[in-house]
Amino acid sequence: MKRSFGFWRTWALVVGTIIGSGVFTLPAILAPYGNNSLFGWAVAACGTISIAFAFCHLAGRNPRLGGPHAYVDEAFGHYPAMFVAWGYWISLWVSIAAIATAFSGYSAIFFPIIADYTWLSASVAIAVVWLFTYVNLKGVEDVSIVQMVTVILKLIPLFVIGAAGLMFGDLTEVPLENPNNESFPVMVSGITILVMFSFIGIEAATVPSENVENPKKTIPRALIWGTITAATIYILATAGVMSMIPIGALQNSTSPFADAASIIFGGVGSTIVGIGALIAIAGALNSNILLTGTVLMAGAYDKVFPAFLKKANNDGTPVTALLFSSSLTSMVIAINSSKGMLKAFEIMILISTFSILLAYLGATLASIRLQFRDKLNGAEINPLILFNSILAALFSTFAIVGAWVIYQ
């Protein structure tokens, strides 16, 4: 099999999966917290990097097709792996629904009528899901090329808006808000679970391991540099938008980056950022749809999903798995369309984030267990790797608690 992902394409897979709709829509959702949201960003970034290092250990030790559930299977057996696989897969196709909803929201910049009718917004979201399902059905090589191009194009407007926003705005004027009057740890935990949606995808490089060149070296490097790239861009861009747009206006914005660009550059800037946002969201759709198919097919081979999902074409593309996942995604978009764009987006990111955090917890615990198992076989335990895996497991637990708080 030809391996389509070298370092840069694998890096692009990580960055492209992480940086999608979240960074473009979350400033509006986090606006009620004001500058307190930056604490959530900081905690989420540090925790995400610790999870990325845990995946580096797992991938460097034994790259396996399928991602988190494959490592849990090796560490804990079939049934825990089944639980993780289902949770991870659910998080993927629900997050695709959220990403597609955000794509529809930014499309309204160019076609305002989309924002006026919920059925039309849902139709646009469903259509773009099937467009990138078609791209994925053509094969991994096409997916990797699309991913590299969209990542390059998406980073430019995010950096420009973030830097310009901090230059012309005043972040110190943004108040520290606590809308629910919660204790500081509880508030930060709640913010973190919202922010964590934007970091979903750190594990992306571990999933299609059979398509990665020299996976034991390439995957860990791409994981770390991809996560660092995304975290840096996220914090810069979010701070820039918050410093430019008043909190009251930001809460009601369906396209906050385009609004910030209008302030900085006028109508032309809004158009450019709108195009950049659509490209960024499209790239995230492309990679997440790839992951849904790969996870389902790999899980079917590991007997955690039904056997019919193993079906692939002559190029190894998981045709049945892709069609099945995209059909479910379309149903979620249609069902949630009556709730309004931002509310539907928030519901979907909560479900997706909670599900994937369970997968992250399982993978980090697998990293801990496999280190002790390797020690029994004569290997030395690296204290730093063990400490990081414990920290990643604790962070995953912390974020899961945050999800519970938000659901109350």
C-alpha positions in Angstrom: 0.0 0.0 0.0 1.3 3.5 -0.9 1.7 5.6 2.2 0.3 9.1 1.4 1.2 10.9 4.7 4.7 12.1 5.3 5.5 14.5 8.1 3.9 17.7 6.6 0.8 15.9 5.5 0.4 14.2 8.9 1.0 17.6 10.6 -1.7 19.1 8.3 -4.0 16.3 9.3 -3.6 17.1 13.0 -3.8 20.9 12.5 -6.6 20.7 10.0 -8.7 18.4 12.3 -8.1 20.6 15.3 -8.6 24.0 13.7 -12.0 23.9 12.3 -15.3 25.5 13.2 -14.4 25.8 16.9 -12.1 28.7 16.7 -14.5 30.6 14.5 -17.6 30.1 16.6 -16.4 29.7 20.2 -15.6 33.4 20.8 -19.4 34.0 20.7 -20.2 31.1 23.0 -17.4 32.1 25.5 -18.3 35.8 25.4 -20.4 35.6 28.6 -17.2 34.8 30.5 -15.2 37.7 29.2 -11.5 37.4 30.0 -12.1 34.5 32.3 -12.4 32.4 29.1 -8.7 32.8 28.7 -8.1 30.7 31.8 -10.2 28.0 30.1 -8.0 28.3 27.0 -4.8 28.0 29.0 -6.0 25.0 31.0 -7.2 23.3 27.8 -4.0 24.0 25.9 -1.8 22.6 28.7 -4.0 19.6 29.1 -4.2 18.9 25.4 -0.5 19.0 25.1 -0.2 16.4 27.9 -2.7 14.2 26.0 -0.7 14.6 22.8 2.5 13.4 24.6 0.6 10.4 25.9 -0.4 9.6 22.3 3.2 10.1 21.2 4.2 7.3 23.7 1.5 5.0 22.4 2.2 5.7 18.7 6.0 5.5 19.1 5.6 2.2 21.0 3.3 0.5 18.5 1.4 2.4 15.8 -2.0 0.8 15.2 -4.8 1.5 12.8 -7.8 3.0 14.4 -6.4 5.3 17.1 -7.5 5.3 20.8 -9.5 2.1 20.9 -6.6 0.1 19.5 -4.4 1.1 22.4 -7.2 0.4 24.9 -7.7 -3.0 23.4 -4.0 -3.8 23.9 -4.0 -2.5 27.5 -7.4 -3.6 28.9 -9.0 -6.0 26.4 -12.0 -6.1 24.1 -14.9 -4.7 26.1 -13.2 -1.5 27.3 -11.9 -1.0 23.7 -15.5 -1.4 22.5 -16.7 1.3 24.9 -13.9 3.7 23.8 -14.4 2.9 20.1 -18.1 3.7 20.2 -17.6 6.9 22.2 -14.8 8.1 19.9 -16.8 7.3 16.8 -19.9 9.1 18.2 -17.8 12.2 19.0 -16.5 12.2 15.4 -19.8 12.2 13.5 -21.5 14.5 16.0 -18.6 16.9 15.7 -18.9 16.8 11.9 -22.5 17.9 12.4 -21.3 20.9 14.5 -18.6 21.7 12.0 -21.1 21.6 9.1 -23.5 23.8 11.1 -20.7 26.4 11.5 -20.0 26.2 7.7 -23.6 27.0 7.1 -23.3 30.0 9.5 -20.3 31.5 7.7 -21.9 30.9 4.3 -24.6 33.4 5.4 -21.9 36.1 5.1 -22.2 35.7 1.3 -25.8 34.5 1.1 -27.7 36.2 4.0 -30.9 34.2 3.2 -29.3 31.1 4.7 -29.5 32.7 8.2 -33.2 33.5 7.7 -34.5 29.9 7.3 -33.4 27.1 9.6 -34.4 24.5 6.9 -32.0 26.2 4.4 -29.2 26.4 6.9 -29.6 22.7 7.7 -29.7 21.9 3.9 -26.4 23.7 3.3 -24.8 21.9 6.2 -26.0 18.5 5.0 -24.8 19.2 1.4 -21.3 20.1 2.5 -21.1 16.9 4.5 -21.8 14.9 1.4 -19.5 16.9 -0.7 -16.5 15.9 1.5 -17.8 12.4 1.8 -17.4 12.2 -1.9 -13.8 13.6 -1.7 -13.0 10.8 0.9 -14.6 8.2 -1.3 -12.0 9.0 -4.0 -9.2 7.9 -1.7 -6.6 8.9 0.9 -4.2 10.6 -1.6 -6.8 13.1 -2.6 -7.8 13.7 1.1 -4.2 14.4 2.1 -3.7 16.9 -0.7 -6.9 18.8 0.1 -5.9 18.8 3.8 -2.5 20.3 3.1 -3.9 23.1 1.0 -6.7 24.0 3.3 -4.4 24.1 6.4 -2.1 26.6 4.7 -5.0 28.8 3.6 -6.7 28.7 7.0 -3.7 29.7 9.1 -3.1 33.0 7.3 -6.4 34.8 8.2 -6.4 33.5 11.7 -2.9 34.9 12.4 -3.7 38.2 10.7 -7.0 38.8 12.6 -5.4 37.8 15.9 -2.4 40.0 15.5 -4.3 43.0 14.2 -7.0 42.6 16.9 -4.4 42.8 19.7 -2.7 45.7 17.9 -5.8 47.8 17.4 -8.0 46.6 20.3 -7.5 46.5 24.0 -7.8 43.1 25.7 -7.4 44.7 29.2 -10.8 46.4 28.7 -12.6 43.0 28.4 -14.2 42.3 31.9 -13.8 39.1 33.9 -17.3 37.7 33.9 -18.9 34.8 35.9 -22.5 34.6 34.5 -23.5 31.7 36.8 -21.8 32.9 39.9 -19.9 29.6 40.3 -16.7 29.0 42.2 -13.6 29.7 40.2 -12.5 26.0 39.7 -16.0 25.0 38.7 -16.3 27.9 36.3 -12.9 27.2 34.7 -13.8 23.5 34.4 -17.0 24.5 32.6 -15.2 26.8 30.2 -12.6 24.1 29.6 -15.1 21.6 28.3 -16.4 24.2 25.8 -12.9 25.0 24.7 -11.9 21.4 24.5 -14.1 20.9 21.4 -11.6 23.1 19.6 -8.8 20.7 20.4 -10.6 17.6 19.2 -8.3 16.0 16.6 -5.0 15.8 18.5 -5.2 12.0 18.0 -5.9 12.3 14.2 -2.4 11.2 13.2 -2.7 7.9 15.1 -5.8 6.8 13.3 -4.7 6.2 9.6 -1.3 4.8 10.7 -1.1 2.4 7.8 -1.0 5.4 5.5 1.8 7.2 7.3 5.4 7.0 6.3 7.7 5.7 9.1 4.8 6.0 11.6 6.9 5.4 14.8 8.7 8.7 14.1 6.3 10.7 12.0 3.2 10.4 14.1 4.7 11.6 17.4 6.4 14.5 15.7 3.3 15.5 13.9 1.2 15.2 17.0 3.3 17.5 19.1 4.0 20.2 16.4 0.5 20.1 15.2 -0.9 20.6 18.7 1.5 23.4 19.5 0.7 25.1 16.2 -3.1 24.9 16.9 -2.8 26.1 20.5 -0.7 29.1 19.5 -3.1 30.2 16.7 -6.1 29.6 18.9 -5.0 31.8 21.8 -3.7 34.5 19.5 -6.9 34.6 17.4 -9.4 34.4 20.2 -7.7 37.2 22.2 -7.6 39.3 19.1 -11.4 38.9 18.4 -12.3 39.5 22.1 -10.3 42.7 22.2 -12.1 44.1 19.1 -15.8 43.3 19.6 -17.8 44.4 22.7 -19.0 41.4 24.8 -22.7 42.1 24.3 -22.3 42.1 20.5 -20.0 39.1 20.5 -22.5 36.9 22.3 -25.0 37.3 19.5 -22.6 36.9 16.6 -22.8 33.9 14.3 -19.5 34.8 12.6 -17.3 36.7 15.1 -14.1 36.6 13.0 -15.8 38.2 10.0 -17.2 40.9 12.4 -13.7 41.6 13.7 -12.3 41.8 10.2 -15.0 44.3 9.3 -13.8 46.5 12.1 -10.2 46.3 11.1 -10.3 46.2 7.3 -13.9 47.1 6.3 -16.1 45.1 4.1 -13.3 43.6 2.0 -11.7 42.2 5.2 -14.9 40.6 6.2 -15.2 38.9 2.8 -11.6 37.6 3.0 -12.0 36.2 6.5 -15.3 34.7 5.5 -13.7 32.8 2.7 -10.8 31.8 5.0 -13.3 30.5 7.6 -15.1 28.5 5.0 -11.8 27.0 3.9 -10.8 26.2 7.5 -14.1 24.6 8.3 -14.0 22.6 5.0 -10.6 21.3 5.9 -11.8 20.1 9.3 -14.8 18.4 7.6 -12.5 16.7 5.2 -10.2 15.2 7.9 -13.0 14.3 10.3 -14.9 12.4 7.7 -11.7 10.5 6.9 -11.4 9.6 10.6 -15.0 8.4 10.8 -14.5 5.9 8.0 -11.1 4.7 9.2 -12.2 4.3 12.8 -15.3 2.3 11.8 -13.4 0.1 9.4 -10.6 -0.6 11.9 -13.1 -1.2 14.7 -15.0 -3.7 12.5 -11.8 -5.6 12.0 -11.2 -5.6 15.7 -14.8 -6.8 16.2 -16.0 -3.7 18.1 -18.2 -2.6 15.2 -20.5 -4.7 13.0 -18.6 -6.8 10.3 -20.4 -5.2 7.3 -18.5 -1.9 8.0 -15.2 -3.6 7.0 -16.2 -3.3 3.3 -13.8 -1.3 1.3 -13.1 -0.7 -2.4 -10.0 -1.8 -4.3 -8.0 1.2 -3.0 -8.8 0.4 0.6 -11.3 3.2 1.0 -13.9 2.3 3.7 -16.9 3.0 1.5 -19.6 1.5 3.7 -18.3 3.1 6.9 -18.1 6.6 5.3 -21.7 6.3 3.9 -23.0 5.1 7.2 -21.4 7.8 9.3 -22.4 10.6 7.0 -26.0 9.4 7.0 -26.1 9.6 10.8 -24.5 13.1 10.7 -27.1 14.3 8.3 -29.8 13.0 10.7 -28.3 14.9 13.6 -28.1 18.2 11.6 -31.8 17.8 10.6 -33.0 17.0 14.1 -31.1 20.0 15.7 -32.0 22.5 13.0 -35.1 23.7 14.9 -33.0 24.9 17.9 -31.3 27.8 16.1 -27.7 27.8 14.8 -25.7 28.8 17.9 -27.8 26.7 20.3 -27.6 23.6 18.0 -23.8 24.1 17.7 -23.4 24.3 21.5 -25.4 21.1 22.1 -23.5 19.2 19.5 -20.1 20.3 20.8 -21.0 19.2 24.3 -22.0 15.7 23.2 -19.0 15.4 20.9 -16.5 16.7 23.5 -17.9 14.6 26.3 -17.7 11.4 24.2 -14.1 12.0 23.0 -12.9 12.9 26.5 -13.9 9.4 27.5 -11.7 8.1 24.6 -8.8 10.3 25.7 -9.2 9.0 29.3 -9.1 5.4 28.1 -6.0 6.1 25.9 -4.1 7.9 28.7 -4.9 5.1 31.2 -3.7 2.6 28.5 -0.4 4.5 28.2 0.1 4.1 32.0 -0.8 0.4 32.1 1.4 -0.4 29.0 4.4 1.3 30.6 4.1 -1.0 33.6 3.5 -4.0 31.4 6.7 -3.2 29.4 8.6 -2.9 32.7 7.6 -6.5 33.6 9.1 -7.5 30.2 12.4 -5.8 31.1 11.9 -2.3 29.8 12.8 0.8 31.8 10.0 3.3 32.8 10.8 6.9 31.8 9.6 9.0 34.8 8.7 12.0 32.6 6.6 9.9 30.3 4.8 8.2 33.2 4.2 11.6 34.9 2.8 13.1 31.7 0.5 10.1 31.2 -0.8 10.5 34.7 -1.3 14.3 34.2 -3.1 13.6 30.9 -5.5 11.1 32.7 -6.2 13.6 35.5 -6.9 16.4 33.0 -9.2 14.2 31.0 -11.1 13.5 34.3 -11.2 17.2 35.1 -12.7 18.0 31.7 -15.2 15.2 32.0 -16.3 16.8 35.3 -16.7 20.1 33.5 -19.0 18.4 31.0 -21.2 17.1 33.8 -21.3 20.7 35.3 -22.5 22.1 32.0 -25.2 19.5 31.5 -26.7 20.4 34.9 
